[in-house]
């Protein structure tokens, strides 16, 4: 029989970003379970609907979500929900975001503008998020500060480079997000205490 102290604390995290930014790859690289994927083959029907500029080699797309899980330590488990990237599947976002404590916005410098809708979504809802620039082979590399300026991010929003294919890199992104969420949460508690005093 387990005690309450042995039950891990579980939190829900969203992995968002534009079409082809590496969301499915990140969930798959870091998940300790076989990830759930809802990918479908891109067909001729999507011509004129999906913009493949910069990601011409992409052959599948997420139509609902990706799901994975990672245990960061004995007391903390992250449930990862990857969002679909195309506009036509965004009706899923409101459902997926219920109960999420934070989000990773994956950015692809070949299509940087594609992550603006994700950033807007989380800013409007007050959901803490960080930006992880997925370093694709052959893509021009930018400094994180250049990306921050291009995306017009507040100074407190973490921006870091990553390789979504690599477990340790993806894990580092998730740890940064958890630390950022905890920092934001503790700051809000302090402000509430000051108001109530």
N, C-alpha and C positions, 0 to 999 in steps of 0.2 A: 504494500500500500504506500503510495507516494504522499509526501507532505506538500503543503502549499509552497514551501521554499524551493521544492524541486521542480515545480511547474514553470516552464520558461515563459517569459513575457513575449507576446507576439505582436508585431506591428505590420501594418499594411503600407507598402511603398509602391508608387507608380513609376514606371519607366516610360517616358513619353518622348516626343520629338517628331520630326518630319518623316515622310515616306522614304524608306531606305537608309535611315540614320544609324541603324544597328540595334534596335530595341530587342528584337527576337534573339539576335546574337548575344547580347549582354545577358539576358535572362538565362539563356542556355549555357553560357560559359561559367556562370557562377552558381547555378542551381545544384543543390545536393540531391535532388530527386530528378527523375526524368521529367523535363518540362512539358507542360500541356501547351500545345501550339494549335492555333486555328488558321493555318496557312493554306492558301489556295494558289494554284498556278495562275500566273498572269496570262491572259488570253488576248486574242485580237479584239475582243469586245471592249477592252479597256483603252484601246487606242483612241486618243483624243480626250480621254477622261483622266488617265494617270500620266503625269509628266515624268518620263524616264530620263530626262536630261541629267547627265552626271552619274546616273545609276543604271546605265543601259544593260549591264550584265545581270540585273535583278530578274529572277524568274518566278518568285513567289511573293505573296503579300499576306499580311495578317488581316483577317476579316472580322475578328471579334476581340481576341486578347491572347496574350501569352501568360503563363503562370509558372512560377518556380518558387523555391524556398531555400533559404540559407540560414544556418545557425552561426551567428557571430561569436557567441560564447555560450556557456551553459545556461545563462539566464535570458538570452535575447535571440528570438527567431524573427527573420524578416520574410514576409510573404510578398512576393514580387508580382506585380500585374503590369504587363506590357500593353500599351494602348495601340490601337490601329493608327496608322499615319495619314491615311487619306481622308479628305473632308467628308466623303459620303458615309464613312463609318463612325463619325464623331458622335452619333447618337449614343454610342456605347460609353463615352467618357463620363457622363454624369453617373451612370450606374457603377462604373469601375472606381470612380473617385470617392464613393461613399466610404467613410471610415479611414481614408488614407491620411497618414500623418505628415507625409512629405512626398516629393517627387524628384526624379532625375530627369532633366531635359537633355537628351542627347542631341548634339549639334554636329552637323556635317559641313565643313567649310566650303565644300563644293556647292552646297545649297543652303547657305546659312539662313536665308530668309524663311526657310521652311519651319524653323523652330519658333518663329514669332507667335503663331497661334497657341502653341503650348505655353509659352511664357505668359501671354495675355490671359489664358485660361486660369493659370495658377495665381497670377497677381489679382485677378478679379475676385477669386474665392478666398484669398488670404492663405493659400496653402504654401508652406515653406518649400522652396525648390532650389536646386543647384544646377549648374550647367556643366556638362561633361562633353568636351570636344573629342569626338571619336576620330582618331588619327588613321585615316584610310591610306593604304599604299598608293603612292603617286599623287596624292592630294597636296596642295600647297599648305605648308604648316604656318600657323600664326601664333603669336604670343597670346597668352590668356588675356592680357590687358587689352590687346587689339580686339579680341572677340567681345570682351565686356563693353567696350566703346561702341562697336558695331551693333550690339544688341540693346544698347542703352540700359544696362543693368545697374541697379543700385550698388554702391560700394560693398555692402555687407553680403551680397549674394556670391557664394563661392563659384569660381570658374576654374576647372582643371582639365588637363589633357588625359586621355585614356586610350586604351586599345580594348574595345568591347569583346574581342576574341579571346582575351587572356583573363583567366580567373582572378589572378592577384590584382590586376588593374581594375577589373570590375568590382572586386571586393573593396578596394581602396576607395572607389567612388561611393559605394554604399556606406562605408564607415564615415566618410566626410559628410554625407547627408545626415546620418543619425546624429553626429556631433553637432551639426548646424541646427537641426530640429531641437535637440536638447538645449542648446544655447538660447535659441529663440524662445522656447517654452519657459526656461528659467528667468529670462528677462521679462517676459510678460507677467510671471508670478510676482517678481519684484515690483513691477509697476503697479500691479493690483494691490499689493500690500501697502505701498506708499499712499495710494488713493484712499484706502480704507482706514489708514492710521489717523 
